[in-house]
Amino acid sequence: MPAIKNTEFDLDKKALANRFGSRAESYEAATPVQKVMGQCLLDRIRSEQPNGGVREILEVGCGTGRLTRALKALFPSANITAIDISQEMIDHAKKQVPGPAYLVIDAEEYLQSLNRQFDLIVSNATVQWFVHLDKAIGRMCSALAPGGFLALGTFAERTFCELADAFNCAYQKNQLAVQNHVVPMKSVDYLRQTLPEAELVERDILAHFADVRTFLQSIKDAGAVNSQAGQRPIPRTVLRDMPHYYEALYKKPGSREIQATYHACFLFYRRPPG
Ligand SMILES: C[S@@+](CC[C@H](N)C(=O)[O-])C[C@H]1O[C@@H](n2cnc3c(N)ncnc32)[C@H](O)[C@@H]1O
């Protein structure tokens, strides 16, 4: 197998946990795309497990508990373990969805030391924040009981491609060295190579916003601001020019809205039984 190109990045996880935590209240209203992705996972899980048969469930990155609630409804007698790096997200989930065993922990650490098995492991819109994603996916597979199922949804490389383009144009216009302000997403090739036995499904979900400011605010309200360590501030001239490029390039003629691509990517894997 060819070597997996490593796209690890230096992430300030404390800052990430704080950012998500500070948005626990606004998160659900600000994330219709993540909701659609969660629905895709649920549809697939429902068709994979039409008769239940799931006793132990692990949800990685449960956030406010939106998907946890649906999992609980789908498998009422299962034991659900739901983990998240943010205390505030877990507090919110506990209030909204009592019952599951909640744990505040970095999932990358949790998976590393895990010595239990699960019939179903689910993760939605979370693993794009992992530093060593290949290892984490490997650990999720090992933590599946024989015949167990992994359903994972994340974002891939075309996510926010319009924003990256608009920043590039603004940097070039100001004759400044281009910096990346969009969270570096894993490529589909990387995800495929990480788990070649999995079925991989891609879906571009287009969201529309009144203007660039509203779009950027929605990213903030979702807590999904870039938490890469060592981020330099965006130069004022770049901040001034970027929205003009965004609108010039990505506002359809006659439309009042700008477009933003969310490149969703799903991995579905069943561990062979026995
Ligand atoms: C975009 S939200 C998704 C929440 C939920 N899965 C949903 O579908 O709405 C990402 C969540 O992942 C959590 N997260 C990010 N990195 C994590 C890590 N290393 N370990 C555990 N949770 C993490 C964040 O705190 C946040 O609650």
The ligand as a Gaussian input file, in Angstrom:
#p B3LYP/6-31G(d) Opt

LIG

0 1
 C      -18.875000      20.245000      14.630000
 S      -19.141000      19.577000      16.228000
 C      -20.105000      18.120000      15.872000
 C      -21.014000      17.769000      16.998000
 C      -21.989000      16.614000      16.724000
 N      -21.304000      15.403000      16.371000
 C      -22.993000      16.983000      15.650000
 O      -23.203000      16.166000      14.768000
 O      -23.590000      18.058000      15.715000
 C      -17.560000      18.895000      16.600000
 C      -17.469000      18.419000      18.045000
 O      -16.260000      17.670000      18.161000
 C      -15.647000      17.982000      19.386000
 N      -14.215000      17.643000      19.241000
 C      -13.293000      18.201000      18.437000
 N      -12.098000      17.611000      18.596000
 C      -12.282000      16.632000      19.509000
 C      -11.420000      15.674000      20.109000
 N      -10.124000      15.601000      19.800000
 N      -11.952000      14.823000      21.003000
 C      -13.262000      14.885000      21.361000
 N      -14.117000      15.788000      20.831000
 C      -13.634000      16.642000      19.921000
 C      -15.941000      19.454000      19.600000
 O      -15.838000      19.849000      20.952000
 C      -17.375000      19.541000      19.065000
 O      -18.329000      19.335000      20.080000

